[in-house]
Amino acid sequence: MRLPSIKRSSVSPDERIPRGAIIVVVVGVIATIAAAVLSGNGGGGSAAHLEWVRQRKMPDSQQVAVPGNPSSKMQLVDAKIQSTGSNVAGYALFRVLATAKIDQGVKFEKGTKLVCSIHTGVLIAQSTGGLRMLYPRSSETGIYGQPVEEEVVAEFASHGHLAAVLMVNEDLRARYTTVKGVKLEWPEYEVGTENLEYLLPEGTPKTTVKLPFYAIFKSTRRPSASVSCELSSTAGKAKVETKGHLETVAPPIDEEAEEENEEQREEETEASEEKESEEGD
């Protein structure tokens, strides 16, 4: 199986889950390891490729006027919840995705901030590198050049492995922002809620501002979430919000079907690589 490479880098403290929160999930971790043992192979060093088997769109939020720019509006759009199947311990991974949209022509004063929050009431999943699965990553230099990964790898037991590969870019654009100069901080960790604090560039962008963001969670509950973004400046504050849920907990993972899908993906990849090689010759 072809897996994405995992890069090691220095990690700021706000990207890790605090010790107190980790204690809360000890039982879940034990159950996850048990799931791997019960499913057969006991772990190994590889990962299973999981599909999003259920998804549901959230309604776009109402449009609200941007403070100091009454003719310009902001809104939450393209929000959705996606879930994998459940493993033998009853856990499923689910992703909450949304995009903050601000009309072209708005003028941002210095220090304008946009704080977006995803509230699920459950703990966020961790990558195999031990990082919170919240995207984009915090960056003091700006997120315009931050790559949008095709796949991410989560700590999750299934198919006899302790990690799972998830496709995440099929409904994302090439960048996490449509304008340069947007910086991002992760505020202090809050159990059950993931927050992103954007610092918007001073001036008037020449295009509509779009800021897609998402987080991946792990839970035995029916996936549900509320998403909000609040813009603040000296001119005032404005807030948009939406929410949604899946009707039921995802069914057990169909390992045979997902393994067949993985084999088909590998065959398509090999065929594509062979074609590119032939064209190159």
Buried (B, 14 or more C-beta within 10 A) or exposed (E): EEEEEEEEEEEEEBBBBEEEBBEEBEEBEEBBBBBBBEBEEEBEEBBBBBBBBBBBEBEBBEBBBBBBBEEBBBBBBBBBBBBBBBBBBBBBBBBBBBBBBBBEBBBBEEEBBBBBBBBBEBBBBBBBEEBBBBBBBBBEEBBBEBEBBEBBBBBBBBBBBBBBBBBBEEBBEEBBBBBEBBBBBBBEBEEEBBBBBBBBBEEEBEEBBBBBBBBBBBBBBBBBBBBBBBBBBEBEEBBBBBBBBBEEBBEEBEBEEBBEBBEEBEEEEEEEEEEEEEEEE
